Amino acid sequence: GMFVPGVAKALAMDQGGVALEFFRSYNASWQPPSHLFDKFDDIPTSGLLPCSETKFYLSQYITQYVEITGDTAGVEVVQGRLVAKCLGGGSGNWWLAPACRHAPDTCIPMLDTGTGFGLDSSMQRAAVYNMPLALAAGSWMAYTQKPKAQQMLFFWWKPDTTFIELSPEAVMYPNKDQSQWGQGIKTTDNGETGLSKWAHGLLRHNEPRLHSMLRNIKVAPDVLDSMLIQTLHGKNEAQIACDWLKSNPSVLASWVTFDTDCEKGLGLVDAAGRYVDSV
């Protein structure tokens, strides 16, 4: 989803008690935090993708955008296809939201990557929630470098190390409405994608204690982030994990199972293989 860097977030809170991790703090009807970010046209265009190579030029997304927002001024027809109306046309890089289209200097830049993983949802939210955003997508190199050089919002995901040293925080939208997302209405939050653990189908039968321990392993997001930061400083992943476990023996103990712990469908047996009621 959309992330705000820690510097801008802290400044907004210190200067005016504004929480930039909340989507309504960007509403242009009030005092948008544009002054905390660089102007989009001050960001070097090297590495930014032409709009014609992104979701801005995929008609299915743009048609949905107009149906949901009614913003006909933000689109145009090019060679018979409905596309986003970018500054500079298809060879341009930036699309401006309705909230700042009349005053580009107030637009807050937001950078995506690939063909624009979240451009369609960002366009919808910017229009529906009156957010003064300038949206663009960049090559992977540009995407990973520009937010570190200038103040901007950016599309990101966690856990990941790309921007972790910027102390970014996700911008919170209303809880995800799955039925609306199914209709292409993406104004609510992206929601979370669970990271599940997988094992060979026979592991539970052949090594039930190991299987149980692996199932019990849980690491809090802030703990995982602190470990990932250490990898950026050249520390070995295995050593990071080992050091953390040594410092948190109670957590390790909660994961480990004992000979007398049984999973559903299994039980304790005696030397002859007969099930027993007690030990």
Secondary structure, DSSP 8 states (H G I E B T S, - for coil): -EEE-HHHHHHHHHHH---TTBGGGG-TTS---GGGS--GGGS--TTB--GGGSGGG-HHHHHHHHHHH--GGGEEEETTEEEE--TTGGG---EE-TTTTT-GGG-EEEEEETTTTTHHHHHHHHHHTT--EEEEEE-HHHHHHHHHHS--EEE--SS-STTGGG--EE-B-S---HHHHHTT---S------------TTHHHH-HHHHHHHHH----HHHHHHHHHHHHTT--HHHHHHHHHHH-HHHHHHH---TT---TT---B-TTS-B-S--
